[in-house]
Amino acid sequence: MSRAFLATGLLGALSLTLVTVPGASAHTPDVRLLGVTTVPNAMPFEGTTVGGLSGIDRDPRTGGYVLVSDDRSQLQPARFYTADIDVSADGLGEVTFTGTHPFTGRDGTPYPADSVDPEELRVDPWRGGYYWSQEGERSATVLSDPSVREATRTGAYVRDLPIPDNERMTETAGPRRNQVLEGMTFAGLGSLVVTALEGPLLQDGPEATPEHGALSRITVQGRRGPVLAQYAYEQEPIFAPPAAGGSANNGVVSILASDQADPTRFLVLERAYVSGAGNRVRIFEIDTSGATNVLSVDSLAEAKKVKPVRKRLVADLADLPLEHVDNVEGMTWGPRLATGERSLLLVSDDNFSAGQVTQVIALAMR
């Protein structure tokens, strides 16, 4: 495959800045910024337009990374990229794209326009293939269910996992449009697949506002499909009111196992956007142990005595020395650093917009 130079890491001089995140518990790890790289807008690569990068995962077999684009086969076929990213205790170095493949359906051909909406991709720790989530569609003319799909390393369709009935699109219930399976991770040493809805189901109550948060759901299932549990997740209120005539939203955009051996602890990435104020991105650690299994709860808005997952703040990107925070949506663990810290890589989705940027951000965590 051809290799293309992408960008060079910035902020190397800031790599020794230690940031203790305010508002977190006494056990919150120290977090420092290693660096940030900006990908050239609309960069061409192997006949595709690089953009819409909504998910990232590290491949333990190669040490490289896989990034999924949320192009709904509108510019080019729905696809993913492979890349090398140089991360060390001294900072973030070069990011180099190494390949791209389209996802293909049951018939072996790429997905037609607007038929899928890819959001998250994870490397299967057992077999090395890929699992990827897509949001489906809710519109005046189309109701299409979201899905979690298994694919080969070249993007060929293998199978769909079952989804909970409450995540199916119906006229009056199910996920809101574009607020579906944004987050996915493996857990339990690869035996579990855990997914997170971006926003609340229609039947679970209103979306987050500056005055109140929202309740979304996290689903745990076996890697071959059986749905085992669902948990309520309390989203934060939106951090500011929008400018006049503008919009504001908040949602869960990625989930990542804190430790592959622990099936109960995860990092959750919440991204809020407010017109006139920009993006606010926060990372929380959650614990599902002791939370109520709400798989059989029809409506969280009407339920009584539901105990959500426990959560605590790990990092607020507003507290780090970043000049700009864009639409960050993807998150993965990088290599263990020489300092003993763990590296955490984030990627932003530029929505294929000239007014936004694709950022790769590297953090170090104790």
Secondary structure as GFF3:
##gff-version 3
##sequence-region A 1 366
A	DSSP	beta_strand	4	7	.	.	.	ID=ss1
A	DSSP	three_ten_helix	12	14	.	.	.	ID=ss2
A	DSSP	beta_strand	18	19	.	.	.	ID=ss3
A	DSSP	beta_strand	31	39	.	.	.	ID=ss4
A	DSSP	beta_strand	44	45	.	.	.	ID=ss5
A	DSSP	beta_strand	48	49	.	.	.	ID=ss6
A	DSSP	beta_strand	53	58	.	.	.	ID=ss7
A	DSSP	beta_strand	65	69	.	.	.	ID=ss8
A	DSSP	beta_strand	79	88	.	.	.	ID=ss9
A	DSSP	beta_strand	91	102	.	.	.	ID=ss10
A	DSSP	beta_strand	118	123	.	.	.	ID=ss11
A	DSSP	beta_strand	130	134	.	.	.	ID=ss12
A	DSSP	beta_strand	137	138	.	.	.	ID=ss13
A	DSSP	beta_strand	143	144	.	.	.	ID=ss14
A	DSSP	beta_strand	147	151	.	.	.	ID=ss15
A	DSSP	beta_strand	157	161	.	.	.	ID=ss16
A	DSSP	three_ten_helix	165	167	.	.	.	ID=ss17
A	DSSP	beta_strand	181	187	.	.	.	ID=ss18
A	DSSP	beta_strand	192	197	.	.	.	ID=ss19
A	DSSP	three_ten_helix	202	204	.	.	.	ID=ss20
A	DSSP	beta_strand	214	222	.	.	.	ID=ss21
A	DSSP	beta_strand	227	235	.	.	.	ID=ss22
A	DSSP	beta_strand	248	257	.	.	.	ID=ss23
A	DSSP	beta_strand	265	274	.	.	.	ID=ss24
A	DSSP	beta_strand	278	287	.	.	.	ID=ss25
A	DSSP	beta_strand	310	316	.	.	.	ID=ss26
A	DSSP	three_ten_helix	317	319	.	.	.	ID=ss27
A	DSSP	beta_strand	328	336	.	.	.	ID=ss28
A	DSSP	beta_strand	342	348	.	.	.	ID=ss29
A	DSSP	beta_strand	358	365	.	.	.	ID=ss30
###
